Structures are given as C-alpha cells and as structure tokens.
Amino acid sequence: MAISLIFLRIYPLDTPLWLVPLVVGINIVFAVPLSFLSATTGTNLGLHSLLQMVTGYVLPGNPNAFLFAQTLGGWALAGYADNYVQDQKLAHYCKIAPRAVFRSQIGTIIITCFIAVLTQNLIMEKVEGLCTPDQPQRFTCAGDGFPLYTASLMWGLIGSDRIFNKMYPIFAWCWLIGLLLTIVFLVGQNYGPRYLPGVKERLRTKLRPRTFAMLDRTFFPAVASLYWLNPVLIVQGIQHWAPSNMSYKTPGMILSFIFMWWLPRHRLAWWEKYTYVLSAALTAGVAVSALIQFFAVSWNGTIPLEWWGNTVSRAGLDGSDAVILPLPTRGYFGPEKGSFP
C-alpha cells in the first residue's frame, strides 16, 4: 500500500490517494472467497468486473484512476494471496518450511513492483511501433492492451452510472441473472441429492412408462448436472476466451483432457504424486524458455523463427485488423457524435 501511495505522488495520474485503501479493502473482503473458489474449482477469479463498476461510479470521467485500480486490485492483491496459499501447499509436498516460502514470496513481490515499472518504462521508450499490428517482436497489445483500453473508455471515461442508467440499461439485469443462477445451483447442489431420488421414484410409479422414459432422458440428467456443474467455471471460461482465438485454447483443452480425465482413471497413483509438481515445472519452464528465446533470438531479429506454431495465432481474421461486418458510412459503430446521454 505504501509503494502504491508513493507511485501516485510521483506519477501524474490524477488519482486520489483514498482509492488505494478502497481497492485494498475490497481485495481483503474477497480474498478468502476467491481462494475458496480457486481451491474448489482450480481457476482464479479476479475482481476486474467489480472494480470496473466501483471505480466507474466513484471516479467517473477519470480513465487513469480506472487503469490504476484495475492493475492494482483487479487480480494482483487477491491473486497474490491465492498464489501464496498454492505455494504453501506445493511447499508442503516438497517439504519446504512455511516461513521460507513466506520470506521468498514477500521478497519477490517487493522486487516485482520495481521490476514491473522498469520493464514498462523500457518497453515504452525502447520498443518501436508499440501496439501496432505489424510490430516485429509481436508487441501488438492484442491480448490485454486493447481490451483494457476499451474498458477504460467504457467504465473510466463514460462511467458506470451512464452505462447502466442511460446507454445500456439492460446490463443492470445481469446482476439479477447472476443472483438467480447462484440460487439455482446452490439449491440443486444442496437439496438435489437429498430429494431428487425420491421424486424420481414417485414419478416412476405415477407417470406412464413412455412419459417417464422421456423425462429420464432429458429432465433428470439436466437437474443432476447441477451436482457437478459450477457457474464460476462456466462464466470464467467464457470470459477468458475473448479476445483469444482457438490456437490459445486448444492446447489447454488437450492437456485438461489428459490430466483431468485420462490420468485419474488410468494412472491414479502417478497423477496424485506428480501432477502439482509437474504443473509448477511446466509453468517455470515456459517462463524461462520465453525469456531466453526473446532476448537471445527475437529481440534484434537476428534469427527469425517462422514456423506454423509461431504464425497460426495470427492467421486469418483472428490475426488481422479485418472486420466481419462492414463499417457504417460514418466510419464507426455506436451512437452518433453529440448524441451520448
């Protein structure tokens, strides 16, 4: 928190200091629920959407404050807490002392704060053609830059009040839809195993065999799916899909099928002993190999790496600036200039 307050004083972000304790407070409130979700579902759910709306309400017309709140509290704080719990679990398997893990992670976080700022300044000052489609080192900002910029205009500049009450009032119904989905899944998962078998047997005796067979093929499997389906995973999967294309998701689907379905059924002992360690090793290996590849091969373009695995992600419409629908004659989508509410 102290480093964030110092950064707000050094950099001209036009952001009030009280935004830092507000963001930290929201992350403290949701730290345990998010860690619980991560432990039960295996996915990290950030606070981006909540902070977008909160910042848009308290500081409308201030994109810099929106971006600061997003980068500070969208995933960093609660995400570090979740990572710390995961690291302690992995350290327990590897027989590493908890205090050593705590010292390592706290020290790494402090160092990362300064490394991130230095890296950002280096990229913005030294990389030519940053965030352009044909940037040689692929610093195109397509994955996170453009969506974050769009969100800063939508929630930071326009503001949550104008979005929900004037421009897109239908969005407000999403709060009610989310609440109803939660209630449906909670009721199904808590009361379904208790009452569904009895209801099924009573219907079997009262309905005609043909009618019951139809319900047994359609209705009962749908209700039983509430036992194991998780709405967080469904929404998170949809949210993570955009703006990526299939080349980013297909390898994950293959690995998920192997490690979450095939191995537990055919190599359970190996899966229980080595899955977590292998996951950490693959993650570290990808990070180290990416650093070596970028600085030793790709930075100056001395050894161009051009093969299908490097180019498929930018092939077709996914990797170009082409649009499926033609632009209107005025040159842009959305309300006409001067007609914003």
PESULVEN-V880064 format. One record per residue. N is the residue number from 0. RES is the residue in three letters. SS is DSSP state (helix for helix, strand for strand, loop for the rest). OMEGA is omega in whole degrees, 0 to 359 (none if undefined). Layout:
BEGIN
n=N res=RES ss=SS omega=OMEGA
n=N res=RES ss=SS omega=OMEGA
END
This chain:
BEGIN
n=0 res=MET ss=loop omega=180
n=1 res=ALA ss=helix omega=180
n=2 res=ILE ss=helix omega=179
n=3 res=SER ss=helix omega=178
n=4 res=LEU ss=helix omega=178
n=5 res=ILE ss=helix omega=179
n=6 res=PHE ss=helix omega=178
n=7 res=LEU ss=helix omega=177
n=8 res=ARG ss=helix omega=184
n=9 res=ILE ss=helix omega=185
n=10 res=TYR ss=loop omega=182
n=11 res=PRO ss=loop omega=182
n=12 res=LEU ss=loop omega=181
n=13 res=ASP ss=loop omega=183
n=14 res=THR ss=loop omega=180
n=15 res=PRO ss=loop omega=182
n=16 res=LEU ss=loop omega=183
n=17 res=TRP ss=helix omega=177
n=18 res=LEU ss=helix omega=181
n=19 res=VAL ss=helix omega=177
n=20 res=PRO ss=helix omega=177
n=21 res=LEU ss=helix omega=180
n=22 res=VAL ss=helix omega=179
n=23 res=VAL ss=helix omega=179
n=24 res=GLY ss=helix omega=178
n=25 res=ILE ss=helix omega=179
n=26 res=ASN ss=helix omega=178
n=27 res=ILE ss=helix omega=180
n=28 res=VAL ss=helix omega=186
n=29 res=PHE ss=helix omega=183
n=30 res=ALA ss=helix omega=181
n=31 res=VAL ss=helix omega=177
n=32 res=PRO ss=helix omega=180
n=33 res=LEU ss=helix omega=177
n=34 res=SER ss=helix omega=176
n=35 res=PHE ss=helix omega=177
n=36 res=LEU ss=helix omega=179
n=37 res=SER ss=helix omega=181
n=38 res=ALA ss=helix omega=184
n=39 res=THR ss=helix omega=183
n=40 res=THR ss=helix omega=181
n=41 res=GLY ss=loop omega=179
n=42 res=THR ss=loop omega=180
n=43 res=ASN ss=loop omega=179
n=44 res=LEU ss=loop omega=181
n=45 res=GLY ss=loop omega=180
n=46 res=LEU ss=loop omega=184
n=47 res=HIS ss=helix omega=185
n=48 res=SER ss=helix omega=180
n=49 res=LEU ss=helix omega=180
n=50 res=LEU ss=helix omega=176
n=51 res=GLN ss=helix omega=183
n=52 res=MET ss=helix omega=180
n=53 res=VAL ss=helix omega=180
n=54 res=THR ss=helix omega=178
n=55 res=GLY ss=helix omega=178
n=56 res=TYR ss=helix omega=187
n=57 res=VAL ss=helix omega=181
n=58 res=LEU ss=loop omega=179
n=59 res=PRO ss=loop omega=179
n=60 res=GLY ss=loop omega=182
n=61 res=ASN ss=loop omega=181
n=62 res=PRO ss=helix omega=180
n=63 res=ASN ss=helix omega=178
n=64 res=ALA ss=helix omega=178
n=65 res=PHE ss=helix omega=181
n=66 res=LEU ss=helix omega=179
n=67 res=PHE ss=helix omega=180
n=68 res=ALA ss=helix omega=180
n=69 res=GLN ss=helix omega=183
n=70 res=THR ss=helix omega=180
n=71 res=LEU ss=helix omega=189
n=72 res=GLY ss=helix omega=182
n=73 res=GLY ss=loop omega=177
n=74 res=TRP ss=loop omega=191
n=75 res=ALA ss=helix omega=187
n=76 res=LEU ss=helix omega=178
n=77 res=ALA ss=helix omega=178
n=78 res=GLY ss=helix omega=176
n=79 res=TYR ss=helix omega=178
n=80 res=ALA ss=helix omega=179
n=81 res=ASP ss=helix omega=178
n=82 res=ASN ss=helix omega=180
n=83 res=TYR ss=helix omega=178
n=84 res=VAL ss=helix omega=178
n=85 res=GLN ss=helix omega=179
n=86 res=ASP ss=helix omega=177
n=87 res=GLN ss=helix omega=178
n=88 res=LYS ss=helix omega=178
n=89 res=LEU ss=helix omega=178
n=90 res=ALA ss=helix omega=177
n=91 res=HIS ss=helix omega=177
n=92 res=TYR ss=helix omega=182
n=93 res=CYS ss=helix omega=179
n=94 res=LYS ss=loop omega=175
n=95 res=ILE ss=loop omega=183
n=96 res=ALA ss=loop omega=180
n=97 res=PRO ss=helix omega=180
n=98 res=ARG ss=helix omega=177
n=99 res=ALA ss=helix omega=177
n=100 res=VAL ss=helix omega=180
n=101 res=PHE ss=helix omega=179
n=102 res=ARG ss=helix omega=182
n=103 res=SER ss=helix omega=184
n=104 res=GLN ss=helix omega=178
n=105 res=ILE ss=helix omega=178
n=106 res=GLY ss=helix omega=178
n=107 res=THR ss=helix omega=179
n=108 res=ILE ss=helix omega=180
n=109 res=ILE ss=helix omega=180
n=110 res=ILE ss=helix omega=182
n=111 res=THR ss=helix omega=179
n=112 res=CYS ss=helix omega=181
n=113 res=PHE ss=helix omega=178
n=114 res=ILE ss=helix omega=180
n=115 res=ALA ss=helix omega=179
n=116 res=VAL ss=helix omega=179
n=117 res=LEU ss=helix omega=179
n=118 res=THR ss=helix omega=179
n=119 res=GLN ss=helix omega=179
n=120 res=ASN ss=helix omega=179
n=121 res=LEU ss=helix omega=182
n=122 res=ILE ss=helix omega=183
n=123 res=MET ss=helix omega=182
n=124 res=GLU ss=helix omega=189
n=125 res=LYS ss=helix omega=183
n=126 res=VAL ss=loop omega=180
n=127 res=GLU ss=loop omega=179
n=128 res=GLY ss=loop omega=182
n=129 res=LEU ss=loop omega=178
n=130 res=CYS ss=loop omega=173
n=131 res=THR ss=loop omega=186
n=132 res=PRO ss=loop omega=184
n=133 res=ASP ss=loop omega=179
n=134 res=GLN ss=loop omega=188
n=135 res=PRO ss=loop omega=181
n=136 res=GLN ss=loop omega=177
n=137 res=ARG ss=loop omega=171
n=138 res=PHE ss=loop omega=184
n=139 res=THR ss=loop omega=181
n=140 res=CYS ss=loop omega=184
n=141 res=ALA ss=loop omega=185
n=142 res=GLY ss=loop omega=184
n=143 res=ASP ss=loop omega=186
n=144 res=GLY ss=helix omega=182
n=145 res=PHE ss=helix omega=176
n=146 res=PRO ss=helix omega=179
n=147 res=LEU ss=helix omega=177
n=148 res=TYR ss=helix omega=178
n=149 res=THR ss=helix omega=179
n=150 res=ALA ss=helix omega=178
n=151 res=SER ss=helix omega=176
n=152 res=LEU ss=helix omega=185
n=153 res=MET ss=helix omega=184
n=154 res=TRP ss=helix omega=182
n=155 res=GLY ss=helix omega=183
n=156 res=LEU ss=helix omega=181
n=157 res=ILE ss=helix omega=177
n=158 res=GLY ss=loop omega=183
n=159 res=SER ss=helix omega=183
n=160 res=ASP ss=helix omega=180
n=161 res=ARG ss=helix omega=179
n=162 res=ILE ss=helix omega=186
n=163 res=PHE ss=helix omega=188
n=164 res=ASN ss=helix omega=186
n=165 res=LYS ss=helix omega=186
n=166 res=MET ss=helix omega=183
n=167 res=TYR ss=loop omega=182
n=168 res=PRO ss=helix omega=179
n=169 res=ILE ss=helix omega=180
n=170 res=PHE ss=helix omega=181
n=171 res=ALA ss=helix omega=179
n=172 res=TRP ss=helix omega=180
n=173 res=CYS ss=helix omega=177
n=174 res=TRP ss=helix omega=180
n=175 res=LEU ss=helix omega=179
n=176 res=ILE ss=helix omega=178
n=177 res=GLY ss=helix omega=178
n=178 res=LEU ss=helix omega=181
n=179 res=LEU ss=helix omega=176
n=180 res=LEU ss=helix omega=179
n=181 res=THR ss=helix omega=180
n=182 res=ILE ss=helix omega=181
n=183 res=VAL ss=helix omega=181
n=184 res=PHE ss=helix omega=178
n=185 res=LEU ss=helix omega=179
n=186 res=VAL ss=helix omega=181
n=187 res=GLY ss=helix omega=183
n=188 res=GLN ss=helix omega=182
n=189 res=ASN ss=helix omega=185
n=190 res=TYR ss=helix omega=180
n=191 res=GLY ss=helix omega=180
n=192 res=PRO ss=helix omega=183
n=193 res=ARG ss=helix omega=188
n=194 res=TYR ss=helix omega=185
n=195 res=LEU ss=helix omega=179
n=196 res=PRO ss=helix omega=178
n=197 res=GLY ss=helix omega=177
n=198 res=VAL ss=helix omega=180
n=199 res=LYS ss=helix omega=180
n=200 res=GLU ss=helix omega=178
n=201 res=ARG ss=helix omega=177
n=202 res=LEU ss=helix omega=179
n=203 res=ARG ss=helix omega=181
n=204 res=THR ss=helix omega=185
n=205 res=LYS ss=helix omega=184
n=206 res=LEU ss=loop omega=175
n=207 res=ARG ss=loop omega=183
n=208 res=PRO ss=helix omega=182
n=209 res=ARG ss=helix omega=179
n=210 res=THR ss=helix omega=180
n=211 res=PHE ss=helix omega=179
n=212 res=ALA ss=helix omega=178
n=213 res=MET ss=helix omega=177
n=214 res=LEU ss=helix omega=180
n=215 res=ASP ss=helix omega=179
n=216 res=ARG ss=helix omega=188
n=217 res=THR ss=loop omega=189
n=218 res=PHE ss=helix omega=184
n=219 res=PHE ss=helix omega=175
n=220 res=PRO ss=helix omega=178
n=221 res=ALA ss=helix omega=178
n=222 res=VAL ss=helix omega=180
n=223 res=ALA ss=helix omega=179
n=224 res=SER ss=helix omega=177
n=225 res=LEU ss=helix omega=179
n=226 res=TYR ss=helix omega=188
n=227 res=TRP ss=loop omega=176
n=228 res=LEU ss=loop omega=179
n=229 res=ASN ss=loop omega=182
n=230 res=PRO ss=helix omega=178
n=231 res=VAL ss=helix omega=179
n=232 res=LEU ss=helix omega=181
n=233 res=ILE ss=helix omega=181
n=234 res=VAL ss=helix omega=180
n=235 res=GLN ss=helix omega=178
n=236 res=GLY ss=helix omega=178
n=237 res=ILE ss=helix omega=181
n=238 res=GLN ss=helix omega=181
n=239 res=HIS ss=helix omega=183
n=240 res=TRP ss=helix omega=181
n=241 res=ALA ss=loop omega=358
n=242 res=PRO ss=loop omega=182
n=243 res=SER ss=loop omega=175
n=244 res=ASN ss=loop omega=186
n=245 res=MET ss=helix omega=182
n=246 res=SER ss=helix omega=178
n=247 res=TYR ss=helix omega=188
n=248 res=LYS ss=helix omega=183
n=249 res=THR ss=helix omega=177
n=250 res=PRO ss=helix omega=178
n=251 res=GLY ss=helix omega=177
n=252 res=MET ss=helix omega=180
n=253 res=ILE ss=helix omega=180
n=254 res=LEU ss=helix omega=178
n=255 res=SER ss=helix omega=178
n=256 res=PHE ss=helix omega=182
n=257 res=ILE ss=helix omega=189
n=258 res=PHE ss=helix omega=182
n=259 res=MET ss=helix omega=179
n=260 res=TRP ss=helix omega=187
n=261 res=TRP ss=helix omega=183
n=262 res=LEU ss=helix omega=179
n=263 res=PRO ss=helix omega=181
n=264 res=ARG ss=helix omega=185
n=265 res=HIS ss=helix omega=180
n=266 res=ARG ss=loop omega=188
n=267 res=LEU ss=helix omega=181
n=268 res=ALA ss=helix omega=178
n=269 res=TRP ss=helix omega=182
n=270 res=TRP ss=helix omega=180
n=271 res=GLU ss=helix omega=187
n=272 res=LYS ss=helix omega=192
n=273 res=TYR ss=helix omega=187
n=274 res=THR ss=helix omega=183
n=275 res=TYR ss=helix omega=180
n=276 res=VAL ss=helix omega=179
n=277 res=LEU ss=helix omega=178
n=278 res=SER ss=helix omega=178
n=279 res=ALA ss=helix omega=180
n=280 res=ALA ss=helix omega=178
n=281 res=LEU ss=helix omega=179
n=282 res=THR ss=helix omega=179
n=283 res=ALA ss=helix omega=180
n=284 res=GLY ss=helix omega=177
n=285 res=VAL ss=helix omega=181
n=286 res=ALA ss=helix omega=181
n=287 res=VAL ss=helix omega=180
n=288 res=SER ss=helix omega=177
n=289 res=ALA ss=helix omega=177
n=290 res=LEU ss=helix omega=181
n=291 res=ILE ss=helix omega=181
n=292 res=GLN ss=helix omega=184
n=293 res=PHE ss=helix omega=186
n=294 res=PHE ss=helix omega=183
n=295 res=ALA ss=helix omega=188
n=296 res=VAL ss=helix omega=192
n=297 res=SER ss=helix omega=188
n=298 res=TRP ss=loop omega=181
n=299 res=ASN ss=loop omega=179
n=300 res=GLY ss=loop omega=183
n=301 res=THR ss=loop omega=180
n=302 res=ILE ss=loop omega=181
n=303 res=PRO ss=loop omega=178
n=304 res=LEU ss=loop omega=182
n=305 res=GLU ss=loop omega=173
n=306 res=TRP ss=loop omega=188
n=307 res=TRP ss=helix omega=182
n=308 res=GLY ss=helix omega=179
n=309 res=ASN ss=helix omega=187
n=310 res=THR ss=helix omega=185
n=311 res=VAL ss=helix omega=182
n=312 res=SER ss=helix omega=179
n=313 res=ARG ss=helix omega=177
n=314 res=ALA ss=loop omega=178
n=315 res=GLY ss=helix omega=182
n=316 res=LEU ss=helix omega=181
n=317 res=ASP ss=helix omega=184
n=318 res=GLY ss=helix omega=181
n=319 res=SER ss=loop omega=178
n=320 res=ASP ss=loop omega=181
n=321 res=ALA ss=loop omega=180
n=322 res=VAL ss=loop omega=180
n=323 res=ILE ss=loop omega=179
n=324 res=LEU ss=loop omega=180
n=325 res=PRO ss=loop omega=177
n=326 res=LEU ss=loop omega=174
n=327 res=PRO ss=loop omega=182
n=328 res=THR ss=loop omega=180
n=329 res=ARG ss=loop omega=173
n=330 res=GLY ss=loop omega=181
n=331 res=TYR ss=loop omega=175
n=332 res=PHE ss=loop omega=174
n=333 res=GLY ss=loop omega=181
n=334 res=PRO ss=loop omega=178
n=335 res=GLU ss=loop omega=177
n=336 res=LYS ss=loop omega=182
n=337 res=GLY ss=loop omega=182
n=338 res=SER ss=loop omega=179
n=339 res=PHE ss=loop omega=181
n=340 res=PRO ss=loop omega=none
END
